Amino acid sequence: MRARSVVSHVLLAAVALAFLYPLIFAVATALKPPGETFATTSLLGSELRWRNFADVFDYVPFHRYILNGVLVAGAGTLVVLAASALSAYAFAALRWRGREGVFLLFLATLMVPQEVLVVPMFLLMQAFGWVDSYQSLIFPWAFTAFGSFLLRQFFRSVPRELREAARIDGAGELRTFLQIMLPLARPAMGVLAVFTFITYWNSFLWPLIMINDVTERGTVPLGLRLFFGQNGNEWHLVMAASIVSLLPTLLLLIALQKHLVKGIAAAGLAGR
Amino acid sequence: MRRGEQWSALAFATPSVLGLGLFTLFPVGMAVVMSLFSWPMLGTSEFVGLDNFRYLFGADPTFVAALRNTFVFTGLYVPLNIVLALALAFWINRSRWKNLWRVLFFIPAITPMVANAVIWKLLFQMVGREPNLLADGRTALLSVVAMSVWQGFGYNMIVFSAAINELPRPVLEAAAIDGASGLRRLVSVQLPLMSPALFFATIMTVINALQVFTQPYILTAGGPGNATSTLVMNIYQAGFQSRDLGLAAAGAWVLFAIILLVTAVQFVGQRRWVHYES
């Protein structure tokens, strides 16, 4: 039995290693000196050239893309959290006429693929004068029903007595929401925040449509694509740039692994 | 119902209702209208009835190919993704370091698709076959599928791994005591118990697959020829390269209709194989 378990683990480790090979290969190539990418079949070059990473930042304003990405994803996440939590509270804790109907309408919007929205959304952005702006990256996708849905499930699990006690103590709805419900919802809010941030960070199609001045307002995927288009033959730099763009998401994953796994298990969906 | 509650509910729901109305409901309606117009990005638009749809299925040199590629991609990607995710979920769940494996296999699912695709583009060039796998019309789409499965299955693996954890112990033990073999337990007990998770994951994976864009955009730009162009790529090119917004809206509606149809068929079909606990 023990021997079988050891064999199983060794095999599993081998599979994981093969699975992660593209990333290992990318790191190794990112550290090769110029011109060596295709020169040898060995994974490592003649030296480990850490300068390549600095070179990426010299070639293009990668720090700018990262800042833009943080700004857009951070602001987007805040709007998503605020709007979702407020409406989730209305759906879960308050009784009002039309509640079920509006909630169904919310759920129905989850069915609409982004591609149906991008064409008219482009016109809307033109009408707002938002083409090539940060706002255009932040607001159009900040009001998804997914967050309301996720947090509503959570708020519903909070016993009604808790809110009634707060009310008897004289707290209004806003105070009950801010001081009782929100602190309780912290784990669910955390999961929603991480997923939202990563979705914004990785988003590609919409920024590709909206942003003309990539050097000024490009996010990381746009910057990486531009870099790839301009320096496509300098693979060591392209790999270094790729590693730089995926590092923040990797760090988030490592830092929040437990919650993430739980979040996926609980939410099941999340627009991937 | 207290009157105050009605008003505060309104206040709480307003930001989301307004946002969804402006950024989802309004564009959906607008997309219907636009698909019936010749709507250039610059210049005046004109009502043309169903001409955009007629063009897509008739004269458009790429749309039908893109449609076919999208179906082939989905038909290959979804089963590969689900089977791989399921197999690894069962495998890692027997390990003490389950969480470590979950995180490792999840990595490419969370890193930017553009970065993943750029890395694979170099990998495909290194394979050292002439023409390389992405440049050969017979292998290009398969290569895009391979890269996509690699990057995407970790998500379903976590969903399944969590579902396996939830399997009721007494039922599994009863099956073992009754002498059911490992395979028999898997097919007759474990998989049926997991069927709601399987159903849900399949629905979501199909919807995502039908919307494939970034991988072929970076890896092949749709080529060689039209070998890897997809529906969303076609919509993007029509709208934002040819600047024909009406045509793009029509293409988007075809995509939406396919998603609705495929999802509806799966919901009808679920009665045969999905078991919910009563």
Contacts between the chains, C-beta under 8 A, distances in Angstrom:
chain1	res1	chain2	res2	distance
A	5	B	94	7.9
A	8	B	91	7.5
A	8	B	94	6.9
A	8	B	95	7.3
A	9	B	95	6.4
A	12	B	91	6.4
A	12	B	92	6.9
A	12	B	95	6.5
A	12	B	101	6.7
A	15	B	88	7.8
A	16	B	101	6.7
A	16	B	104	5.1
A	16	B	105	7.0
A	19	B	104	7.4
A	19	B	105	6.4
A	19	B	150	7.3
A	20	B	104	6.7
A	20	B	107	7.0
A	22	B	108	7.8
A	22	B	116	7.7
A	22	B	119	5.3
A	22	B	120	6.2
A	22	B	123	5.8
A	22	B	150	7.2
A	23	B	107	7.0
A	23	B	108	7.5
A	23	B	119	7.1
A	25	B	119	7.4
A	25	B	123	6.6
A	26	B	119	4.5
A	26	B	122	7.7
A	29	B	122	6.8
A	37	B	122	7.5
A	38	B	125	8.0
A	38	B	126	7.3
A	82	B	15	7.1
A	83	B	15	4.5
A	83	B	16	4.8
A	83	B	19	6.0
A	84	B	16	7.0
A	86	B	12	4.7
A	86	B	13	7.1
A	86	B	15	5.9
A	86	B	16	6.8
A	87	B	12	6.4
A	87	B	13	4.8
A	87	B	15	7.1
A	87	B	16	3.6
A	87	B	17	7.2
A	89	B	12	5.3
A	90	B	9	4.6
A	90	B	10	8.0
A	90	B	12	3.8
A	90	B	13	4.1
A	91	B	13	7.5
A	94	B	5	5.4
A	94	B	8	6.5
A	94	B	9	4.1
A	94	B	12	6.8
A	95	B	1	5.4
A	95	B	5	5.9
A	95	B	9	7.7
A	96	B	1	7.3
A	96	B	5	6.2
A	96	B	6	4.9
A	96	B	9	3.8
A	96	B	10	7.2
A	97	B	1	7.5
A	97	B	6	6.5
A	99	B	9	7.3
A	102	B	13	6.9
A	102	B	17	6.9
A	106	B	16	7.6
A	106	B	20	6.8
A	109	B	20	5.8
A	109	B	24	4.8
A	109	B	25	7.1
A	111	B	259	7.5
A	111	B	260	7.1
A	111	B	263	7.7
A	112	B	24	6.3
A	112	B	28	5.8
A	112	B	256	7.1
A	113	B	207	7.4
A	113	B	210	8.0
A	113	B	211	5.7
A	113	B	252	7.5
A	113	B	255	6.2
A	113	B	256	5.9
A	113	B	259	6.0
A	114	B	211	7.3
A	115	B	211	6.5
A	115	B	232	5.4
A	115	B	235	5.4
A	115	B	252	4.7
A	115	B	255	5.7
A	115	B	256	7.9
A	116	B	27	7.5
A	116	B	28	6.3
A	116	B	31	5.2
A	116	B	249	7.9
A	116	B	252	4.4
A	116	B	253	6.7
A	116	B	255	7.2
A	116	B	256	5.0
A	117	B	23	7.5
A	117	B	24	6.6
A	117	B	27	4.5
A	117	B	28	7.0
A	117	B	31	7.2
A	118	B	235	7.9
A	118	B	239	7.5
A	118	B	252	7.6
A	119	B	27	8.0
A	119	B	31	6.1
A	119	B	34	6.3
A	119	B	235	7.6
A	119	B	239	5.3
A	119	B	245	5.4
A	119	B	248	4.8
A	119	B	249	4.7
A	119	B	252	6.1
A	120	B	26	7.5
A	120	B	27	3.9
A	120	B	28	7.9
A	120	B	30	3.7
A	120	B	31	5.1
A	120	B	34	6.2
A	120	B	249	7.2
A	121	B	23	7.0
A	121	B	27	5.3
A	122	B	239	7.4
A	122	B	240	7.7
A	122	B	245	7.3
A	123	B	30	7.2
A	123	B	245	7.3
A	124	B	22	7.7
A	124	B	23	7.7
A	124	B	26	7.5
A	124	B	27	6.7
A	124	B	30	7.9
A	139	B	19	7.7
A	139	B	23	7.1
A	140	B	23	4.9
A	141	B	23	7.5
A	142	B	19	6.6
A	142	B	23	7.9
A	143	B	15	7.6
A	143	B	16	5.8
A	143	B	18	7.9
A	143	B	19	2.8
A	143	B	20	5.0
A	143	B	22	7.9
A	143	B	23	5.6
A	143	B	24	7.1
A	144	B	20	7.9
A	145	B	16	7.9
A	145	B	20	6.7
A	148	B	16	5.9
A	172	B	8	7.9
A	173	B	4	7.9
A	173	B	5	7.7
A	173	B	8	4.2
A	173	B	12	7.4
A	174	B	8	7.7
A	177	B	12	7.4
A	198	B	110	5.9
A	201	B	112	7.0
A	202	B	111	7.7
A	202	B	112	4.5
A	202	B	113	6.2
A	202	B	114	7.8
A	204	B	112	7.7
A	204	B	113	6.4
A	204	B	114	5.7
A	204	B	213	7.7
A	204	B	214	5.1
A	205	B	213	5.8
A	205	B	214	7.2
A	205	B	232	7.4
A	205	B	236	6.9
A	208	B	236	7.8
A	209	B	236	7.5
A	209	B	239	7.9
A	209	B	240	5.4
A	220	B	112	6.5
A	221	B	112	5.1
A	221	B	113	7.5
A	221	B	114	4.1
A	221	B	115	7.5
A	224	B	112	7.3
A	224	B	114	5.3
A	224	B	115	6.1
A	224	B	118	6.6
A	225	B	114	5.8
A	225	B	218	7.0
A	228	B	118	5.5
A	228	B	218	7.7
A	235	B	122	5.5
A	238	B	118	6.2
A	238	B	122	7.3
A	239	B	118	8.0
A	239	B	119	6.8
A	239	B	122	6.8
A	242	B	115	4.2
A	242	B	118	5.1
A	242	B	119	5.5
A	243	B	115	7.8
A	245	B	112	5.4
A	245	B	114	7.3
A	245	B	115	4.7
A	246	B	111	3.8
A	246	B	112	5.8
A	246	B	115	4.6
A	246	B	116	7.7
A	249	B	110	5.0
A	249	B	111	5.0
A	249	B	112	6.7
A	250	B	107	6.6
A	250	B	110	7.6
A	250	B	111	6.3
A	252	B	110	7.5
A	253	B	103	6.5
A	253	B	106	6.8
A	253	B	107	6.7
A	253	B	110	5.2
A	254	B	103	7.3
A	257	B	99	6.8
A	257	B	102	7.8
A	257	B	103	4.8
A	258	B	99	7.2
A	260	B	106	7.7
A	261	B	99	6.8
A	261	B	102	5.5
A	261	B	103	7.6
A	261	B	106	8.0
A	261	B	158	5.8
A	261	B	162	7.4
A	264	B	155	6.9
A	264	B	158	4.8
A	264	B	159	6.2
A	264	B	162	7.2
A	265	B	158	6.8
A	265	B	159	6.9
A	265	B	162	3.3
A	268	B	159	6.2
A	268	B	197	7.5
A	268	B	200	5.9
A	269	B	200	7.7
A	269	B	204	6.2
A	272	B	109	7.4
A	272	B	152	7.5
A	272	B	155	5.8
A	272	B	204	7.3
A	272	B	208	5.8
